[in-house]
Amino acid sequence: MSKQLQKISKIGLVPLVVLEDAACAKPLGEALAAGGIPIAEVTFRTDACLATIHAMKEIPSLIVGAGTVHTAEQAAAAVAAGATYIVTPAYNPSVIEYCIAHDVDVIPGTVTPGEIEGARAYGIRLCKFFPAAAYGGTTTLKALAGPFADVQFLPTGGVNNENMLDYLTLPNVAAVGGSFMTPDKLVAAHDWAGIAAVCRTAVQKVRDALPDR
């Protein structure tokens, strides 16, 4: 893994960011960093995603990536806006090949052994596991650890504050992702201090349970 992906793995938490208004990007990014999670996965779910990435890149300590990337064109636009890593919702060779060609970290979406094997063939050793809960959660990840002992996973989809440690205690889970670190109600209320507090609580919970991470 790259140094950037190693840092993400060390923190163990990847907040998903879905903003309708890019004016909220900088204060939200600052809240994540203040809460001890200087990472943002800005999803391609709104028209404000590229402006959000661009604004968040103004925060020096923040690792900013793009998620829900479906095409190489979206990946290129995200990188041009300042994203330093790309996450896909599913296994997509065209996006993987773009990222490899342009030396951009990519975390491809996988859920089956065939997709994981496909990612391995590109030299990728960190894959998204999505939707985690719908595809067996920790039970499936435990089963995948045998044949794919050299692959780490970033499970999202059904991961929350209550079950995140169930995932993070698995040796093949590098980090977990979710919107539980950026609750919709707090974002809508522009409660940046509240989001920072949510992040601090999550970080402390991980540190208390997994001090060696």
BAFI-3210 file (N, C-alpha, C; in Angstrom, 3 decimals, decimal comma, padded with zeros to 6 digits):
// residues 213
n [1|2|3|4|5|6|7|8|9|10|11|12|13|14|15|16|17|18|19|20|21|22|23|24|25|26|27|28|29|30|31|32|33|34|35|36|37|38|39|40|41|42|43|44|45|46|47|48|49|50|51|52|53|54|55|56|57|58|59|60|61|62|63|64|65|66|67|68|69|70|71|72|73|74|75|76|77|78|79|80|81|82|83|84|85|86|87|88|89|90|91|92|93|94|95|96|97|98|99|100|101|102|103|104|105|106|107|108|109|110|111|112|113|114|115|116|117|118|119|120|121|122|123|124|125|126|127|128|129|130|131|132|133|134|135|136|137|138|139|140|141|142|143|144|145|146|147|148|149|150|151|152|153|154|155|156|157|158|159|160|161|162|163|164|165|166|167|168|169|170|171|172|173|174|175|176|177|178|179|180|181|182|183|184|185|186|187|188|189|190|191|192|193|194|195|196|197|198|199|200|201|202|203|204|205|206|207|208|209|210|211|212|213]
n.u [000,827|000,356|001,923|-000,060|-002,399|-001,619|-001,645|-004,379|-005,276|-004,060|-005,468|-008,053|-010,686|-013,030|-014,685|-017,713|-018,677|-021,321|-022,463|-024,715|-024,213|-021,383|-020,298|-020,281|-018,176|-015,479|-015,719|-016,775|-014,733|-012,720|-013,851|-013,777|-011,003|-010,383|-011,662|-010,032|-010,001|-008,649|-009,633|-011,512|-014,034|-015,388|-018,409|-019,646|-022,394|-023,814|-024,267|-022,441|-020,075|-017,449|-016,718|-016,746|-014,611|-012,523|-012,632|-012,144|-009,548|-008,102|-007,478|-004,722|-004,040|-005,841|-006,781|-008,094|-010,446|-012,297|-015,457|-017,871|-017,326|-017,881|-016,872|-013,980|-013,769|-015,043|-013,242|-010,948|-011,853|-012,228|-009,621|-008,448|-009,740|-008,563|-008,588|-006,941|-007,206|-009,228|-012,389|-014,381|-017,782|-018,187|-016,571|-014,516|-012,797|-012,000|-011,798|-009,915|-007,701|-007,280|-006,506|-004,181|-002,552|-002,185|-000,981|-002,540|-004,014|-006,250|-009,222|-010,917|-014,344|-015,468|-017,030|-017,272|-015,404|-014,365|-014,231|-012,425|-010,172|-009,771|-009,038|-006,667|-005,089|-004,354|-002,519|-003,504|-004,070|-005,759|-009,088|-012,406|-015,211|-018,330|-021,895|-021,372|-022,870|-025,082|-023,921|-023,030|-021,286|-019,060|-018,813|-018,499|-016,138|-014,317|-014,294|-013,159|-010,577|-008,902|-008,382|-007,568|-005,327|-003,510|-004,878|-006,407|-009,318|-011,855|-014,618|-017,913|-021,288|-023,816|-022,182|-021,578|-021,480|-022,006|-021,297|-018,761|-016,360|-016,517|-015,821|-013,301|-011,668|-010,995|-008,299|-007,993|-009,200|-008,685|-009,710|-012,814|-015,668|-018,144|-021,223|-021,825|-020,080|-020,466|-023,133|-026,329|-028,175|-026,591|-024,953|-026,863|-027,653|-025,445|-023,705|-020,803|-019,088|-020,407|-020,087|-017,312|-017,127|-018,490|-016,701|-014,390|-015,293|-015,644|-013,005|-011,745|-013,057|-012,120|-009,364|-009,371|-010,293|-008,587|-005,641|-003,202|-003,384]
n.v [-001,199|002,308|005,167|006,963|005,341|003,650|005,415|005,994|003,449|003,221|005,098|004,118|004,812|006,070|008,762|009,305|011,743|013,678|016,293|018,903|021,530|023,211|025,201|024,334|022,657|023,264|023,973|021,525|019,714|020,730|020,147|017,340|016,913|018,177|016,462|014,280|012,646|012,993|012,657|012,383|011,047|012,035|011,779|011,003|011,868|014,123|017,305|019,010|017,792|017,962|020,628|020,505|018,755|020,331|022,533|021,312|020,513|022,678|022,431|021,628|019,335|017,399|014,374|013,902|012,259|010,750|009,241|006,687|006,530|006,071|006,083|006,449|009,040|010,496|009,923|011,227|013,881|014,214|013,933|016,124|018,090|017,795|015,412|012,694|010,031|007,345|005,837|003,143|002,035|-000,492|-003,265|-002,058|-002,085|-000,019|002,338|001,551|001,116|003,703|005,027|003,617|004,196|006,888|007,099|007,187|006,505|003,792|002,347|-000,283|-001,277|-004,324|-007,529|-010,187|-013,303|-013,467|-010,793|-009,753|-011,239|-010,245|-007,597|-008,104|-008,970|-006,643|-005,771|-004,680|-004,341|-003,444|-003,375|-002,148|-003,326|-003,830|-003,895|-004,169|-005,258|-006,421|-008,452|-010,393|-009,386|-009,481|-012,236|-013,097|-011,710|-012,977|-015,485|-014,849|-014,298|-016,507|-017,575|-015,146|-013,973|-011,916|-009,602|-006,596|-005,019|-002,474|-002,152|-000,991|000,201|-000,439|-000,418|000,889|002,980|001,219|-001,357|-001,166|-001,954|-004,704|-005,207|-003,915|-005,362|-007,563|-009,147|-008,691|-006,318|-003,093|-000,552|001,121|002,427|005,054|006,945|007,473|008,986|011,474|012,646|013,175|014,979|016,652|017,789|019,149|021,005|022,502|021,947|021,909|021,617|019,622|017,487|017,190|016,296|013,836|012,463|012,449|010,816|008,380|007,854|007,600|005,372|003,390|003,484|002,766|000,134|-001,048|-000,635|-001,049|-000,390]
n.w [000,000|-000,605|001,038|001,717|001,779|003,789|005,938|006,084|006,769|009,266|010,790|010,481|009,996|007,701|006,744|004,989|002,667|001,703|000,118|-000,642|-000,909|-001,617|-000,074|002,462|002,616|003,457|006,294|007,180|006,507|008,154|010,603|010,596|010,634|013,077|014,759|014,740|012,542|009,780|007,067|004,079|002,116|-000,634|-002,144|-005,440|-005,634|-005,699|-007,363|-006,351|-005,806|-006,996|-006,544|-003,813|-003,248|-004,226|-002,473|-000,013|-000,309|000,409|003,003|004,655|006,200|005,533|004,005|000,941|-000,966|-003,710|-003,924|-004,962|-007,678|-011,003|-013,591|-015,752|-016,606|-014,589|-012,548|-013,505|-013,462|-010,728|-009,756|-011,000|-009,569|-007,159|-005,706|-004,114|-003,916|-005,171|-004,970|-005,891|-006,383|-007,291|-008,982|-011,412|-014,192|-016,010|-014,525|-012,625|-014,311|-015,309|-012,938|-012,188|-014,379|-013,987|-011,584|-009,223|-006,126|-005,812|-004,652|-005,270|-005,610|-004,363|-004,012|-004,453|-004,753|-007,375|-008,228|-006,366|-007,014|-009,551|-008,957|-007,590|-009,681|-010,855|-009,117|-006,834|-003,370|-001,464|-001,061|-001,482|000,358|-000,400|-000,756|002,605|004,880|003,601|002,177|003,926|005,824|008,589|008,683|006,025|005,389|007,095|005,893|003,446|004,132|004,088|001,309|000,244|001,577|001,377|000,943|001,947|003,370|002,970|004,439|003,784|004,027|005,866|008,008|011,200|014,167|016,213|015,337|014,257|015,467|015,370|012,773|012,564|014,230|012,782|011,097|008,355|007,753|006,936|007,371|008,146|006,466|006,353|006,762|009,320|010,705|009,772|010,368|008,860|010,038|011,605|009,688|008,133|009,999|010,186|012,223|013,090|015,249|016,582|014,789|014,889|017,513|017,352|015,717|017,351|019,416|018,064|017,246|019,751|020,722|019,008|019,623|022,323|022,208|020,379|020,836|019,564|016,927]
ca.u [000,000|001,054|001,981|-001,377|-003,317|-001,160|-002,140|-005,812|-005,395|-003,674|-006,591|-009,078|-012,028|-013,136|-016,003|-018,310|-019,141|-022,326|-022,892|-025,450|-023,699|-019,934|-019,916|-020,128|-017,065|-014,318|-015,976|-016,939|-013,395|-012,024|-014,438|-013,229|-009,613|-010,395|-012,130|-009,033|-010,140|-008,344|-009,906|-012,855|-014,381|-016,466|-019,088|-020,237|-023,841|-024,438|-023,592|-021,438|-018,958|-016,142|-016,437|-016,473|-013,234|-011,625|-012,624|-011,531|-008,102|-007,468|-007,117|-003,472|-003,934|-006,931|-006,665|-009,377|-010,642|-013,618|-016,129|-018,966|-016,796|-018,352|-016,199|-012,648|-013,952|-015,288|-011,980|-010,080|-012,385|-011,969|-008,187|-008,218|-010,263|-007,686|-008,678|-005,699|-007,542|-010,502|-013,098|-015,489|-018,791|-018,146|-015,338|-014,578|-011,442|-011,629|-011,378|-008,662|-006,629|-006,989|-005,782|-002,835|-001,805|-001,917|-000,361|-003,522|-004,504|-007,622|-009,785|-012,053|-015,422|-015,517|-017,885|-017,168|-014,027|-013,929|-013,870|-011,201|-009,084|-009,538|-008,283|-005,317|-004,350|-003,814|-001,566|-004,209|-004,153|-006,784|-010,346|-013,646|-016,152|-019,602|-022,392|-020,839|-023,887|-025,943|-023,172|-022,520|-020,513|-017,825|-018,751|-017,913|-014,749|-013,528|-014,145|-012,276|-009,210|-008,102|-007,863|-007,035|-004,606|-002,708|-005,773|-007,077|-010,623|-012,507|-016,054|-018,897|-022,637|-024,291|-021,211|-021,974|-020,732|-022,248|-020,652|-017,490|-015,273|-016,611|-015,053|-011,913|-010,883|-010,579|-006,968|-008,003|-009,913|-007,772|-010,484|-014,234|-016,198|-019,562|-021,731|-022,109|-019,171|-020,967|-024,592|-027,086|-028,801|-025,576|-024,533|-027,950|-027,682|-024,130|-023,164|-019,455|-018,559|-021,040|-019,438|-015,990|-017,333|-018,808|-015,446|-013,526|-015,838|-015,342|-011,556|-011,426|-013,595|-011,172|-008,107|-009,584|-010,459|-007,479|-004,533|-002,049|-003,627]
ca.v [000,000|003,592|005,810|007,548|004,280|003,186|006,382|005,748|002,201|003,469|005,791|003,081|005,361|006,886|009,402|009,597|013,124|013,940|017,675|019,596|022,900|023,184|026,177|023,593|021,720|023,595|023,762|020,101|019,128|021,167|019,397|015,984|016,982|018,503|015,268|013,218|011,832|013,906|011,913|012,586|010,414|012,858|010,913|011,539|011,713|015,442|018,178|019,804|016,937|018,444|021,861|020,089|018,254|021,481|023,339|020,555|020,432|023,840|022,049|020,890|018,056|016,510|013,476|014,032|011,354|010,739|007,948|006,428|006,892|005,049|006,136|007,042|010,482|011,016|009,836|012,302|015,152|014,257|014,179|017,521|018,927|017,669|014,112|011,915|008,611|007,087|004,654|002,785|001,231|-001,853|-003,580|-001,331|-002,064|001,230|003,282|001,023|001,346|005,144|005,373|003,047|004,943|008,247|006,982|007,623|005,392|003,386|001,299|-000,744|-001,986|-005,769|-008,254|-011,609|-013,746|-013,140|-009,372|-009,589|-011,797|-009,283|-006,479|-008,611|-009,072|-005,299|-005,455|-003,978|-005,143|-002,863|-003,328|-001,848|-004,440|-003,116|-003,449|-005,137|-005,961|-007,206|-009,594|-011,292|-008,688|-010,055|-013,667|-013,216|-011,246|-014,055|-016,539|-014,360|-014,162|-017,677|-017,551|-013,818|-013,579|-010,716|-008,501|-005,877|-004,528|-001,291|-002,408|000,081|-000,281|-001,118|-000,254|002,020|003,139|000,068|-002,600|-000,927|-002,717|-006,080|-005,228|-003,471|-006,392|-008,585|-008,818|-008,289|-005,047|-001,962|000,584|001,057|003,680|005,246|008,282|007,637|010,019|012,754|012,483|014,128|016,024|017,610|018,520|020,069|022,061|023,158|021,746|021,398|021,177|018,331|016,477|016,960|015,493|012,478|011,866|012,190|009,659|007,194|007,628|007,110|004,015|002,515|003,454|002,013|-001,288|-001,539|000,308|-001,327|000,021]
ca.w [000,000|-000,597|002,354|001,976|002,177|005,098|006,925|006,210|007,515|010,654|011,439|010,527|009,807|006,486|006,690|003,689|002,589|000,664|000,316|-001,702|-000,953|-001,422|000,942|003,723|002,488|004,279|007,718|007,456|006,487|009,370|011,716|010,542|011,086|014,504|015,460|014,688|011,321|008,676|005,838|003,537|000,846|-001,186|-003,098|-006,668|-005,525|-005,853|-008,320|-005,636|-005,376|-007,438|-005,807|-002,432|-003,239|-004,421|-001,245|001,077|-000,528|001,026|004,370|004,416|006,903|005,146|002,851|000,250|-002,083|-004,344|-003,881|-005,900|-008,994|-011,946|-014,893|-015,784|-016,761|-013,245|-011,811|-013,988|-012,956|-009,289|-009,579|-011,386|-008,486|-005,999|-005,029|-004,167|-004,013|-005,827|-004,490|-006,775|-005,696|-007,833|-009,698|-012,675|-014,745|-016,681|-013,489|-012,086|-015,278|-015,306|-011,716|-012,262|-015,393|-013,514|-010,259|-008,228|-005,311|-006,113|-003,806|-006,075|-004,948|-004,608|-003,070|-004,761|-004,971|-008,731|-008,278|-005,586|-007,825|-010,625|-008,389|-007,301|-010,944|-011,106|-008,059|-005,754|-002,149|-000,601|-001,798|-000,781|000,455|-000,395|000,547|003,554|005,663|002,711|001,654|004,958|006,842|009,128|008,361|004,688|005,442|007,704|004,890|002,383|004,641|003,727|-000,064|-000,097|002,798|001,129|000,600|003,023|002,932|003,523|004,369|003,943|003,767|007,063|009,091|012,034|015,414|017,081|014,875|013,560|016,077|014,884|011,526|012,737|014,910|011,809|010,583|006,948|007,604|007,112|007,873|007,813|005,954|006,581|007,014|010,745|011,203|009,240|010,406|008,035|010,849|012,027|008,482|007,782|011,006|010,182|013,568|012,855|016,544|016,854|013,951|015,473|018,719|016,894|015,235|018,504|020,128|017,272|017,336|021,093|020,827|018,315|020,379|023,557|021,906|019,543|021,091|018,721|015,533]
c.u [000,864|001,086|000,627|-002,362|-002,909|-001,660|-003,627|-006,056|-005,068|-004,802|-007,790|-010,501|-012,045|-014,542|-016,466|-018,907|-020,089|-022,880|-023,638|-024,888|-022,208|-019,450|-019,712|-018,859|-015,918|-014,607|-016,190|-015,577|-012,591|-012,550|-013,913|-011,802|-009,542|-010,829|-011,178|-009,149|-009,897|-008,460|-011,315|-012,984|-015,609|-017,142|-019,653|-021,743|-024,574|-023,645|-022,463|-020,161|-017,593|-015,754|-016,115|-015,037|-012,254|-011,510|-011,919|-010,013|-007,371|-007,038|-005,887|-003,426|-004,912|-006,591|-008,030|-009,429|-012,049|-014,188|-017,296|-018,557|-017,109|-017,553|-014,801|-012,727|-014,234|-014,008|-011,046|-010,541|-012,107|-010,503|-007,851|-008,693|-009,424|-007,756|-007,373|-005,942|-008,961|-011,092|-014,269|-016,510|-018,787|-016,828|-015,413|-013,167|-011,051|-011,164|-010,055|-007,504|-006,277|-006,113|-004,355|-001,976|-001,402|-001,386|-001,257|-003,982|-005,951|-008,011|-011,043|-013,097|-015,426|-016,474|-017,816|-015,702|-013,503|-013,495|-012,579|-010,001|-008,744|-008,719|-006,845|-004,460|-003,762|-002,779|-002,188|-004,359|-005,061|-008,039|-011,485|-014,488|-017,528|-020,643|-022,123|-021,928|-024,735|-025,248|-022,439|-021,622|-019,250|-017,692|-018,099|-016,452|-013,836|-013,278|-013,180|-010,817|-008,324|-007,526|-007,240|-006,300|-003,816|-003,554|-006,404|-008,374|-011,045|-014,012|-016,880|-020,262|-023,138|-023,311|-021,597|-021,168|-020,870|-021,476|-019,277|-016,346|-015,322|-015,810|-013,576|-011,052|-010,431|-009,222|-006,954|-008,835|-008,958|-008,469|-011,943|-014,684|-017,678|-019,926|-022,054|-021,176|-019,569|-022,496|-025,326|-027,657|-027,791|-025,072|-025,593|-028,009|-026,395|-023,477|-021,779|-018,801|-019,138|-020,411|-018,044|-016,095|-017,656|-017,532|-014,511|-013,979|-015,506|-013,864|-011,184|-011,907|-012,656|-009,881|-008,238|-009,638|-009,262|-006,282|-003,326|-002,232|-002,664]
c.v [001,253|004,153|006,421|006,484|003,678|004,112|006,193|004,485|002,402|004,154|004,860|003,533|006,272|007,484|009,631|010,997|013,266|015,331|018,207|020,994|022,881|024,220|025,516|022,743|022,018|023,429|022,296|019,405|019,486|020,432|017,966|015,961|017,259|017,313|014,095|012,282|012,732|013,239|012,242|011,824|011,128|012,083|011,679|011,314|013,038|016,254|018,978|019,018|017,494|019,734|021,548|019,583|019,418|022,313|022,608|020,439|021,639|023,565|021,149|019,499|017,003|015,682|013,443|013,092|011,468|009,335|007,883|006,862|005,757|004,995|006,725|008,557|011,142|010,993|010,964|013,657|015,305|014,560|015,621|018,486|018,822|016,352|013,341|010,421|008,483|005,797|004,381|001,941|-000,229|-002,047|-003,005|-001,202|-000,740|002,276|002,842|001,351|002,827|005,495|004,835|003,844|006,326|008,269|007,563|006,401|005,083|002,241|000,800|-001,464|-003,448|-006,398|-009,759|-012,006|-013,401|-011,694|-009,105|-010,107|-010,861|-008,100|-006,900|-008,650|-007,724|-004,896|-004,746|-004,900|-004,507|-002,672|-002,866|-003,118|-003,833|-003,837|-004,519|-005,939|-006,885|-008,456|-010,363|-010,665|-009,387|-011,540|-013,885|-012,786|-012,286|-015,165|-016,135|-014,307|-015,339|-017,596|-016,221|-013,222|-012,288|-009,488|-007,928|-005,277|-003,266|-001,528|-001,147|-000,497|-001,100|-001,078|000,997|002,032|001,923|-001,170|-002,399|-001,743|-004,190|-006,245|-004,944|-004,477|-007,515|-008,201|-008,373|-007,034|-003,913|-000,778|000,340|002,429|003,809|006,682|008,493|008,663|011,416|012,712|013,581|015,285|017,087|018,431|019,556|021,248|022,880|023,078|021,105|020,934|019,818|017,207|016,170|016,081|014,043|011,749|011,540|010,963|008,359|006,841|007,047|005,681|003,015|002,377|002,629|000,512|-001,882|-000,622|000,105|-000,918|001,138]
c.w [000,000|000,822|002,723|002,451|003,516|006,196|007,158|007,041|008,986|011,420|011,553|010,271|008,585|006,418|005,251|003,725|001,403|000,924|-000,902|-001,931|-000,632|-000,418|002,305|003,741|003,445|005,770|008,087|007,483|007,719|010,595|011,763|011,084|012,586|015,339|015,399|013,508|010,116|007,305|005,378|002,228|000,310|-002,314|-004,291|-006,649|-005,653|-006,871|-007,673|-005,330|-005,778|-006,724|-004,348|-002,301|-003,314|-003,139|-000,114|000,919|000,031|002,467|004,288|005,038|006,406|003,904|002,176|-000,951|-002,634|-004,288|-004,842|-007,311|-009,969|-013,247|-014,762|-015,917|-015,410|-012,418|-012,211|-013,471|-011,463|-009,004|-009,928|-010,299|-007,221|-005,255|-005,188|-004,067|-004,549|-005,260|-005,432|-006,009|-006,134|-008,579|-011,105|-013,257|-015,385|-015,674|-012,881|-013,021|-015,382|-014,107|-011,733|-013,233|-014,914|-012,085|-009,163|-007,442|-005,670|-005,185|-004,514|-005,236|-005,352|-003,613|-003,311|-004,906|-006,356|-008,858|-007,501|-006,362|-008,981|-010,139|-008,102|-008,558|-011,354|-010,055|-006,871|-004,550|-001,099|-001,431|-000,897|-000,729|000,662|-001,241|001,607|004,260|004,791|002,188|002,746|005,992|007,278|008,815|007,001|004,694|006,072|006,693|003,779|002,822|004,249|002,321|-000,478|001,104|002,622|000,795|001,860|002,467|003,678|003,421|004,591|003,602|004,941|008,211|009,880|013,324|016,327|016,644|014,266|014,153|015,677|013,601|011,776|013,490|013,974|011,214|009,129|006,701|007,937|007,759|007,531|007,332|006,251|006,826|008,483|011,393|010,738|009,210|009,636|008,850|011,265|010,841|008,117|008,746|011,038|011,568|013,448|014,151|016,917|016,049|014,472|016,709|018,368|016,453|016,395|019,277|019,391|017,354|018,690|021,286|020,160|019,115|021,652|023,298|021,176|019,696|020,192|017,269|015,141]
res [m|s|k|q|l|q|k|i|s|k|i|g|l|v|p|l|v|v|l|e|d|a|a|c|a|k|p|l|g|e|a|l|a|a|g|g|i|p|i|a|e|v|t|f|r|t|d|a|c|l|a|t|i|h|a|m|k|e|i|p|s|l|i|v|g|a|g|t|v|h|t|a|e|q|a|a|a|a|v|a|a|g|a|t|y|i|v|t|p|a|y|n|p|s|v|i|e|y|c|i|a|h|d|v|d|v|i|p|g|t|v|t|p|g|e|i|e|g|a|r|a|y|g|i|r|l|c|k|f|f|p|a|a|a|y|g|g|t|t|t|l|k|a|l|a|g|p|f|a|d|v|q|f|l|p|t|g|g|v|n|n|e|n|m|l|d|y|l|t|l|p|n|v|a|a|v|g|g|s|f|m|t|p|d|k|l|v|a|a|h|d|w|a|g|i|a|a|v|c|r|t|a|v|q|k|v|r|d|a|l|p|d|r]
***
